[in-house]
Each structure stands twice: as structure tokens, then as C-alpha cells.
Amino acid sequence: MAHHAPHAPILFSFRNVDGIVGGLASFITKAQKESLDKKGRFTIALSGGSLPKMLSGLIGNPAVKWDKWHVYYADERVVPLDHPDSNHLACTNELFSKVPIPVSQIHTIDTDLLNDIEELCDAYEKELIREFAQKDAARFPVFDLILLGMGPDGHTVSLFPGHELLAEDDRWVAYIEDSPKPPAKRITFTFPVINHAARVAFVAHGEEKQDVLSEVLDDPETGLPAARVRPAHPGQLYWFVDDAAAAKVKYPRTPTKV
């Protein structure tokens, strides 16, 4: 067994993307089972980029209880739901169109509010409050699982290096109008929400992630947004990567029997 400091990230590295897809599917179904056994529902937040494609191992998997899933977006672009930039469209194309998840349990942005980003952001925060505030009475929601990607610049969700939103510690959902990557307008979970989750899993693959993955895992004080994802105890952080992305990483890998 690899020895980690208490609560250190757990790194799984697979030979290729197919390995990630399989490992991630087992991990998600196990997380789902633990949540269902405990409270009869599974709350998950997804992001966009290449992440939705990585969920294909769940399709047709009899262990997945789709009717118990409650899905939120860890970040979303302020565009119509059928727009090519929409994270919801990517997740629908790759996953939701192929599985029987109740539409009412997939929480999208309110597209009637596209012209008022502040109101749209508040409305999405209220969606979270409806799900979590009564049940948890916690200062921040506790998701069963948040799935994240990471850009080559170390950004995750719509939290970008050097941006003032990195310091947001009060709101659950925040908005950005000057994203360095188009589209400029997005809403995003804040670090306190991400770091209160029971489990956070990053998915990263490809050699273009080598340098940033090594920086985030081997030099956690780097300050990059992805390195600031550190779930509070008892939460746990996992990385699902391929060997190409992990080529420069010195951080110990955990054997990939997920």
C-alpha cells in the first residue's frame, strides 16, 4: 500500500483512457451504493470539458440506480442548454440521453435568466439550498461526489489562476464575466462547496497535463486552483489519470484496484 499523509489525495494512474473509464465507473458505483445505503439518494455534481465522455462506463451498468441520482453542475456556461458550449449539452449527449435518469433530478441553469447573470447565479444557488439546506443544516452543502477536470493552466470548474473568485469563501455559487477561456460568462461552485464534499474526484489525461499534474500533486502549495481542492475531513480527494498525464509525477500512486 502506498503511504500517504493523513487525508492526502489518492492517485490512480491507468495505462490509457479506457482504464480511467473503467476505474471511474467502479468508483462512482461504489460511492453511489454507500450514499444509497446511508440515505437513499445520491447527490453528484458534474463539470464539462472532456469529463462527460469519461462517464461512458456507467451506461448499461446494472449497479447504477439512476432514479436515485440528483445531478448538479459544478460549473456551467451562461448559454442556452442546446448551445455547443453548454456543459449540460455535453453531459446530455454523452450520458443523460442514454440512461433513464429522471429529468426533474438534473438541475440545469434557468435559461430565462441568461440576460441577468447575477440573478441566474442566485437562482442556481437556491437550487442547491433546496436540496441541502434543510437536510444538512450545514453552512455549505455536502455533495456525495463532485467530479472535476483540470485545464493545462491548473484551472478547475470556472476558477482560474489569479482570479479574484479564488478568494470567495461565502457564496455557494459565484459568477464570472471575464473568463480567460470563452465563453466569458459562467457560474461556478466556490472552493468551500467543493471542499465540503464527501468525495471529490479529478479526471485528467493526456501528455498536455504532465507539467500541471506534477505541479499540483508534487508541489501542493503552488496556489493553482486545482491544488486548492482539499476536501475537509472526512471528505476525500481522488485523482483518476492516465500514465501519459502522470509521466512526470513523483507523488505515490495507489494500485488501481478501485
SVG drawing of the C-alpha trace seen along z (x, -y; Angstrom):
<svg xmlns="http://www.w3.org/2000/svg" viewBox="-39 -41 48 46">
<polyline fill="none" stroke="black" stroke-width="0.4" points="0.0,0.0 1.3,-3.5 1.8,-5.5 0.1,-8.9 -0.1,-11.6 -3.5,-11.5 -6.0,-12.8 -3.7,-13.2 -5.1,-12.8 -5.3,-9.2 -3.8,-8.9 -4.9,-6.2 -3.0,-6.1 -4.2,-3.9 -2.5,-2.8 -4.9,-4.6 -8.3,-6.4 -10.2,-3.1 -8.6,-2.3 -9.8,-5.6 -13.3,-5.0 -13.5,-1.5 -11.9,-2.6 -14.1,-5.7 -17.2,-3.7 -16.4,-1.3 -15.5,-4.2 -18.8,-6.0 -21.0,-3.0 -19.3,-2.2 -19.8,-5.9 -23.4,-5.7 -24.0,-2.5 -22.5,-3.9 -24.8,-7.0 -27.9,-5.0 -27.3,-2.7 -26.9,-5.7 -29.6,-8.0 -31.4,-6.6 -30.2,-9.2 -27.0,-10.2 -26.0,-13.8 -23.4,-14.4 -22.0,-17.5 -20.5,-17.3 -18.4,-19.7 -17.7,-19.9 -14.7,-19.6 -13.7,-16.1 -15.3,-14.8 -18.7,-13.8 -17.0,-11.4 -15.3,-9.7 -18.6,-8.6 -19.4,-6.1 -18.6,-3.2 -21.8,-3.9 -24.1,-3.3 -25.9,0.0 -24.2,0.7 -26.8,2.6 -25.2,1.3 -26.3,-2.3 -29.6,-3.3 -30.4,-6.2 -33.7,-7.0 -31.8,-7.9 -29.4,-10.4 -29.6,-14.1 -27.3,-15.9 -26.0,-19.4 -23.4,-21.3 -20.2,-22.3 -19.9,-24.9 -21.9,-26.0 -21.6,-28.3 -24.2,-31.1 -25.6,-29.9 -28.8,-28.2 -28.9,-24.5 -28.6,-23.4 -25.6,-25.6 -22.3,-23.9 -20.6,-25.5 -23.2,-24.2 -21.9,-21.6 -25.4,-20.3 -25.5,-19.6 -22.2,-17.7 -23.5,-15.7 -26.8,-15.0 -25.1,-13.9 -22.6,-11.6 -24.7,-10.3 -28.2,-11.5 -29.6,-10.7 -28.5,-7.1 -29.7,-6.4 -33.1,-6.6 -32.3,-9.4 -35.4,-11.5 -35.2,-14.9 -36.5,-16.6 -33.4,-15.4 -31.0,-17.0 -30.6,-20.6 -29.8,-23.0 -29.4,-26.7 -32.6,-28.8 -32.2,-29.9 -35.0,-32.6 -32.3,-34.5 -29.5,-34.4 -29.5,-38.2 -29.0,-38.7 -26.1,-36.6 -26.4,-37.8 -30.0,-36.6 -29.2,-33.4 -26.4,-32.7 -28.6,-33.4 -31.3,-31.1 -28.8,-28.3 -27.6,-28.7 -31.3,-28.5 -31.5,-25.1 -28.7,-23.9 -30.2,-25.4 -33.5,-23.5 -31.6,-20.2 -29.2,-20.7 -30.1,-23.4 -33.0,-21.6 -31.3,-18.2 -27.8,-19.1 -28.3,-22.4 -24.7,-22.9 -23.0,-26.1 -22.2,-24.5 -23.8,-21.7 -22.2,-18.2 -22.2,-16.5 -21.7,-12.8 -19.4,-13.3 -18.1,-16.2 -16.3,-15.3 -13.8,-17.8 -11.5,-18.3 -8.4,-20.4 -7.1,-22.6 -3.4,-22.8 -3.2,-26.1 -4.4,-24.4 -7.9,-25.8 -10.8,-23.7 -14.5,-24.4 -14.5,-28.1 -11.9,-29.0 -8.9,-30.4 -5.4,-31.1 -5.0,-34.6 -8.7,-35.4 -10.5,-37.2 -13.1,-34.4 -10.4,-32.1 -10.9,-34.1 -14.7,-33.7 -15.5,-31.9 -19.1,-32.9 -21.3,-32.1 -22.1,-28.6 -22.3,-29.6 -20.5,-32.6 -20.4,-34.1 -17.6,-35.2 -18.0,-37.6 -14.3,-37.7 -13.4,-34.0 -10.0,-33.8 -11.4,-30.9 -14.6,-31.6 -17.4,-31.8 -16.7,-34.7 -19.8,-34.3 -20.1,-31.3 -21.3,-30.3 -19.2,-28.1 -19.2,-26.3 -16.8,-28.0 -14.0,-26.3 -16.0,-25.9 -18.7,-23.9 -16.1,-21.7 -14.1,-21.2 -17.2,-20.2 -17.9,-17.3 -17.7,-13.7 -15.6,-12.8 -14.0,-14.9 -12.5,-13.1 -10.4,-14.8 -10.1,-13.2 -7.1,-14.2 -5.5,-12.5 -3.0,-13.2 0.6,-14.4 -0.5,-18.1 -1.4,-17.6 2.0,-16.3 3.5,-19.6 0.4,-20.9 -0.4,-17.5 3.1,-17.2 2.9,-20.8 -0.5,-20.2 0.5,-16.8 4.2,-17.3 4.0,-21.0 0.6,-21.4 1.5,-24.9 1.6,-26.1 -1.6,-28.0 -3.0,-26.7 -6.8,-26.4 -6.7,-22.6 -4.2,-22.4 -6.7,-24.3 -9.2,-21.5 -8.6,-19.8 -11.8,-18.3 -12.1,-18.9 -12.1,-15.8 -13.9,-13.4 -14.0,-14.2 -11.5,-12.6 -9.8,-13.6 -9.1,-11.2 -7.3,-11.6 -8.0,-9.4 -5.3,-9.9 -3.6,-8.1 0.1,-7.2 0.7,-9.9 -0.6,-12.6 1.3,-11.1 4.6,-10.7 6.4,-13.5 4.6,-12.9 6.7,-11.8 3.6,-11.5 2.9,-7.9 0.3,-6.0 -2.3,-3.7 -2.6,-0.3 -5.6,-0.5 -8.0,1.9 -10.7,-0.6"/>
</svg>
